Amino acid sequence: MKIIVYIVIQILVIMMAAPLINGIIRKIKAYAQKRKGAPIFQMYFDLFKLFKKSTVVSEVSSWVFNAAPYVVFSTTLVASLLIPVSARIAPEYIPGDFIILVYILALGRFFMMIAALDTGSTFGGMGSSREAMISSLIEPSILVSLFTVGLISKSTSMVKIMNEMSNTGFSLTNPVYIMIFLAFLTAIIAETSRIPVDDPSTHLELTMVHEAMILEYSGRHLALMEYGAAIKQLTFITILVNILLPHDQLIGATGIGAVILSLLLYLIKAICISILIAIVEVNTVKFKLFSIPNLAALSFILSFLGFLQYFVLGGSYVQFI
């Protein structure tokens, strides 16, 4: 029964909050550029409008093009189930760990790339090749970061890692977690197609990555692609805030009130990270394509320094510092 309650609450929170996080980032960027900008709920309206529209499919495309939006959306949603939004609703065991999580998301990315190639569009091929390069460069830092917190928690399960980190108090006082936080924040920017890696608001040929791959989609297919990207972004933010900025240890009460308070604190943390991402976007410029490996190298160096700090400080000491 608890696992069913967990799945229902998890899906509702993720699906309802993902467009909001995207809207907040856009609103912060608009304010920084001295524009009014669209309301923070604009993505809800856009998705509702797109779901009502029919799709336009190229005659030369195969089943891959039609299946990709459903695969992308379902893989991101399944991946989001592996990292609880609150330890208060998390069951004792969830099948899968952070390795499964990373490669479930990679499956969705793979389908997105081959679907972009399926129609024979030059933009799709360009976006796919760039996405393959960026993802292959950034995945090592994600895995090293998660492997480090897995060593600290002595588990690869996201639930056990989250519960263990909740007992450490404010973890960012520890140099290991500081390095991992910075590495993972950089990885989020790259994985979610944010400036300086990509610009999600442009359709310029020389700068498109994510937008180039979904340029041929319309209607409900486009809605699923956009929704999947928003859920993926929130999933990475959830990993960051619930592992490196745990809050459940601050809640002494139990019951439904404690669950609601925990979910509210989670949303506040996610909004704070979204504001931080928007600030980074506003204060940086789009990198040249061949400068992106330097950013990926910086992320990997930070994650590896965190991994080395684990041994320098002593494994068991890191948990209680």
C-alpha positions in Angstrom: 0.0 0.0 0.0 2.8 2.4 0.9 4.5 1.9 -2.5 1.2 2.8 -4.3 0.8 6.0 -2.2 4.4 6.9 -2.9 4.0 6.4 -6.7 0.8 8.5 -6.8 2.2 11.4 -4.7 5.6 11.3 -6.5 4.0 11.5 -10.0 1.5 14.2 -9.0 4.3 16.4 -7.4 6.7 15.9 -10.3 4.2 16.5 -13.0 2.6 19.5 -11.4 5.9 21.1 -10.3 8.0 20.6 -13.5 6.4 23.3 -15.6 6.4 25.7 -12.7 10.2 25.4 -12.3 10.6 26.1 -16.0 8.3 29.1 -15.7 10.2 30.5 -12.8 13.5 30.3 -14.7 12.0 32.1 -17.6 10.5 34.8 -15.4 13.8 35.5 -13.6 15.5 35.8 -17.0 12.9 38.2 -18.2 13.2 40.4 -15.1 17.0 40.4 -15.5 16.5 41.6 -19.1 14.1 44.3 -18.0 11.1 42.6 -19.6 7.8 41.6 -18.1 7.9 38.2 -19.6 5.3 35.4 -19.7 3.6 34.4 -16.4 5.3 31.6 -14.5 2.3 29.3 -15.3 2.7 29.9 -19.1 4.0 26.4 -19.7 0.8 24.8 -18.3 -1.2 26.8 -20.9 1.2 25.9 -23.7 1.1 22.2 -22.9 -2.7 22.3 -22.6 -2.9 24.0 -26.0 -0.5 21.6 -27.7 -2.2 18.4 -26.3 -5.4 19.6 -28.0 -3.7 20.0 -31.4 -3.2 17.2 -33.9 0.3 16.2 -35.1 2.0 16.7 -38.4 4.2 13.8 -39.4 6.7 13.7 -42.3 5.9 11.1 -45.0 9.5 9.8 -44.9 9.6 9.1 -41.2 9.2 5.7 -39.6 7.7 4.4 -36.4 10.7 5.7 -34.5 9.6 9.3 -35.0 6.1 8.6 -33.7 7.3 6.5 -30.7 10.1 8.8 -29.5 7.9 11.4 -27.7 6.2 8.6 -25.7 9.5 7.0 -24.9 11.1 10.3 -23.9 8.2 11.2 -21.6 7.8 7.8 -20.0 11.6 7.3 -19.4 11.8 10.7 -17.6 8.7 10.0 -15.6 10.1 6.5 -14.6 13.5 8.0 -13.7 11.8 10.6 -11.5 10.2 7.7 -9.4 13.7 6.5 -8.4 14.5 9.7 -6.4 11.8 10.5 -3.7 10.7 14.1 -3.4 10.4 13.5 0.3 11.9 10.9 2.7 8.5 11.0 4.5 6.7 9.2 1.7 9.6 7.0 0.5 9.2 3.3 0.8 12.0 1.2 2.3 13.0 -0.2 -1.0 12.6 1.0 -4.6 13.9 -1.3 -7.4 16.8 0.4 -9.2 19.6 2.7 -8.2 21.4 5.8 -9.6 23.1 3.7 -12.4 19.6 2.6 -13.6 18.4 6.2 -13.3 21.2 7.6 -15.5 20.7 5.0 -18.2 16.9 5.2 -18.2 17.4 8.9 -19.1 20.0 7.9 -21.6 17.5 5.6 -23.3 15.1 8.6 -23.7 18.0 10.7 -25.1 18.9 7.9 -27.6 15.3 7.8 -28.9 15.3 11.5 -29.2 18.5 11.5 -31.2 17.5 8.8 -33.7 14.0 10.4 -34.1 15.8 13.6 -35.1 17.7 11.7 -37.7 14.6 9.8 -38.9 13.1 12.6 -41.0 16.4 13.3 -42.8 16.4 16.9 -41.5 19.8 18.6 -41.5 18.9 20.4 -38.3 18.0 17.1 -36.7 21.3 15.5 -37.6 23.2 18.5 -36.4 21.3 18.6 -33.0 21.7 14.8 -32.6 25.5 14.9 -33.1 25.9 17.8 -30.7 23.7 16.1 -28.1 25.7 12.9 -28.3 28.9 14.8 -27.8 27.6 16.9 -24.8 26.0 13.9 -23.0 29.1 11.7 -23.4 31.2 14.4 -21.9 28.9 15.2 -18.9 27.8 11.7 -17.9 31.1 10.8 -16.2 30.9 13.7 -13.8 27.3 12.7 -12.9 28.3 9.1 -12.3 31.4 10.1 -10.2 29.3 12.5 -8.1 26.6 9.9 -7.4 29.2 7.2 -6.8 30.9 9.4 -4.2 27.7 9.9 -2.2 27.0 6.2 -2.7 30.4 5.4 -1.1 29.4 7.7 1.9 26.0 6.0 2.2 27.4 2.5 1.4 24.7 2.0 -1.1 23.7 2.8 -4.7 20.0 3.0 -3.9 18.7 6.5 -4.1 16.4 6.0 -1.2 19.2 4.7 1.1 21.5 7.5 0.0 18.8 10.1 0.7 18.0 8.6 4.1 21.7 8.5 5.0 22.3 12.1 3.9 19.3 13.2 6.0 21.2 12.1 9.1 24.3 14.1 8.3 22.7 17.5 9.0 23.7 20.5 6.7 26.1 18.6 4.4 27.4 21.7 2.5 29.7 22.4 5.5 31.7 19.4 4.2 34.3 19.9 1.4 33.3 16.6 -0.2 29.7 17.8 -0.7 30.7 21.3 -1.8 32.7 19.8 -4.7 29.9 17.4 -5.6 27.3 20.2 -5.4 29.2 22.4 -7.8 29.9 19.5 -10.2 26.3 18.4 -10.2 25.0 22.0 -10.7 27.2 22.3 -13.7 26.0 18.9 -15.0 22.3 20.0 -14.6 23.0 23.1 -16.7 24.5 20.9 -19.5 21.9 18.1 -19.2 18.9 20.4 -19.3 20.2 22.5 -22.3 20.8 25.7 -20.4 23.1 28.6 -21.1 26.2 28.5 -21.5 25.8 25.0 -23.1 22.6 25.6 -25.0 19.9 28.2 -25.3 16.4 26.7 -25.1 14.8 29.9 -26.3 16.6 30.2 -29.7 16.1 28.7 -33.1 19.3 29.9 -34.6 21.1 27.3 -36.7 24.5 27.8 -35.2 23.4 27.5 -31.5 20.6 24.9 -31.5 21.0 21.6 -29.7 17.9 20.4 -28.0 15.6 22.6 -30.1 17.1 21.2 -33.3 16.1 17.6 -32.3 12.5 18.5 -31.7 12.1 21.0 -34.6 10.0 18.5 -36.7 7.5 17.8 -33.9 4.1 19.4 -33.4 0.9 19.0 -31.4 0.8 16.4 -28.7 4.1 15.0 -29.7 5.8 18.3 -29.1 3.9 18.6 -25.8 5.3 15.3 -24.7 8.9 16.3 -25.7 8.6 19.6 -23.8 7.0 18.0 -20.8 9.6 15.3 -20.7 12.4 17.9 -20.8 10.8 19.8 -17.9 10.5 16.5 -15.8 14.1 15.6 -16.5 15.2 19.0 -15.3 13.2 18.7 -12.1 14.5 15.1 -11.6 18.1 16.4 -11.6 17.2 19.3 -9.3 15.5 16.8 -6.9 18.7 14.7 -6.8 20.7 17.9 -5.9 18.3 19.3 -3.2 17.3 16.0 -1.5 20.8 14.5 -1.3 23.0 17.5 -0.8 20.5 19.8 0.9 18.4 17.4 3.0 15.5 18.8 5.0 13.6 15.9 6.6 15.8 15.9 9.7 14.4 19.4 10.5 10.9 18.1 10.8 10.2 16.6 14.2 6.5 15.9 13.7 5.0 12.8 12.1 1.8 12.1 10.1 0.1 13.9 7.2 1.2 17.4 8.5 4.8 16.3 8.4 4.5 15.0 4.8 2.9 18.2 3.6 5.6 20.3 5.3 8.3 18.1 3.8 6.8 18.6 0.3 6.6 22.3 0.8 10.2 22.5 1.9 11.2 20.4 -1.2 9.3 22.8 -3.5 11.0 25.8 -1.8 14.5 24.2 -2.3 13.7 23.4 -6.0 12.6 26.9 -6.6 15.8 28.3 -5.0 17.9 26.1 -7.3 15.9 27.2 -10.3 16.5 30.8 -9.4 20.3 30.0 -9.1 20.2 28.4 -12.5 18.5 31.5 -13.9 21.1 33.7 -12.4 23.9 31.6 -13.9 22.1 31.9 -17.3 21.7 35.7 -17.0 25.4 36.2 -16.1 27.0 34.0 -18.7 27.0 33.8 -22.5 26.5 30.9 -24.8 29.8 29.0 -25.2 31.2 28.1 -28.6 30.6 24.4 -29.3 34.2 23.5 -28.9 34.4 25.3 -25.6 31.8 23.0 -24.0 34.4 20.2 -23.3 36.2 22.6 -21.1 33.0 23.1 -19.0 32.5 19.3 -18.9 36.1 18.9 -17.8 35.6 21.4 -15.0 32.5 19.5 -13.8 34.4 16.2 -13.9 37.4 17.7 -12.0 35.1 19.0 -9.3 33.4 15.6 -8.9 36.7 13.8 -8.9 38.1 16.2 -6.3 35.0 15.4 -4.2 35.7 11.7 -4.7 39.4 12.1 -3.6 38.3 14.2 -0.6 36.2 11.2 0.6 39.5 9.2 1.1 41.5 12.2 2.3 39.0 12.9 5.1 38.4 9.2 5.8 35.2 7.5 4.7 33.3 7.2 8.0 34.4 10.7 9.2 32.8 12.3 6.1 29.4 11.0 7.2 29.4 12.9 10.5 31.6 16.0 9.9 
